[in-house]
Every structure is written in structure tokens, then in C-alpha cells.
Amino acid sequence: MTFVFYYHFQLYDTLTQLKEDSKCINIFYFNWRLGIDGLSIGPILLIRFITTLATLVAWPVTQNSQFFYFLILAMYNGQIGIFSSRDLLPFSSCGN
């Protein structure tokens, strides 16, 4: 999935790309806003590389392996969310 981000990312454009804007809960004005800019594409690619290496190194894990790989996947998704979030919090309150 990270390589899809990089493939569709245009390096010469300095604005936020690959945007995702949606209103989750209209009563409380919660929004889900994600996007990738020039500063976040580097850490996202680095996270992808390190997570792939960690998964390959942890291949011989036999005790609770399903839970272990679930935690690696959850950690990876959280890290990608941190660098692609366009707000301080993924669910931020705004009065629009």
C-alpha cells in the first residue's frame, strides 16, 4: 500500500496530496482528514521498510504468533496514521 502512495505522489507538487476528507459524526462535528505532503512521504516509506524488516526478522516467532503479527500490523497502521494525519488528532473537532 505504501508503494501505491509513492507511485501516485508527485514530487514537484508541494501541497498536500492523496487527501481524504469525510465527516464521521455530524452531531459533534468530527472529521476524518488524512493527506500526504512532502515531509511525510519520507517517514512513511521508512516505516514501511522497517516494518518489513521487523516482520522478516520475527519470522520464527511460534508462541502467540497470530497476536504478535496483529500487534505489528496495528503498530504499522498507527504509525502511518500519525504521519498522514492532517490534524493534531485524526478525529478533531471543528465548527464547520
N, C-alpha and C positions, 0 to 999 in steps of 0.2 A: 504494500500500500504506500509505503514511503517513496518508493521509486516512481509511483504514479504522480505523487506530489511534485517530485523533482522534474519529471517529464513535462508536466503541464505548467511548471513555473517558468516565467520569463525573466531572465536575469537583468535585462536592461530596464525593466519597469520597477520603480522604487516604491510604488504604492502597495497596499495590501491586496493580495491575490487569493484565489481559491476561497472566497468568502462564503460563509454560511450564516444567515440571519433568520431566526424564527422566534415567534412569541410562544412561550411554553404555557404560561398561566396568565390569562388576560386580566384576571381579577387583581393580582398582585403586581402586574407589570414586570414579570420575569421574562428575560430574553436569553436566548442561546446564541452567542455571537462568536464565531471562530473564523480565523483567517491566517494566512502565512505571508510574512513580509521578508525582506532581505536579511534581517537579523535572525529570524527564527528558522530559516531553511538549513543553516549550518548545524545548529544543535539537533534538529530533527534527524538529519542524516547521521550525525554522530551517535545519537541514541539508537537508531536502527542498527548501526554497525556493532555497537557494544552489546546490545540485547541479543543479536545473532551470535556473537562470540560467547556470551554467557550461556546461551541455550546449548551450544555445541559442547562447551566445557562441562556442563551439568548433565550431559547425556547419560552417564552411568548411574544417575540417581534412581534407586529402586524403591526406597521407602517413601510412601505417600507421594508418588511421582505425579499423579494427576493434580493433587492440590498444589504441589510445587510449581508445575507449569502454569496452573491457573494464576498463581501469585506473580509469576514472571509476566504473564500477559496483562494482568491488572496493573502492574507497575509500568509496563511499556505504554499502555493506554493513558495512564495518568501523566506520564512524562510528556507524551505527545500533546495532551490536553493543556498542559502548562505552557508549552511554547507556542501553541496555536490559538490560545485564548486571546480575544480582543478586548476583554475587560479584566478588571482586577480579579473578579470571580467569574466562573463560567455562567452562573446564574446571578446576574446583577439586576438590581432594581433601578429602573429609570422611569420617570414620569411621562413618557410619551403617550 
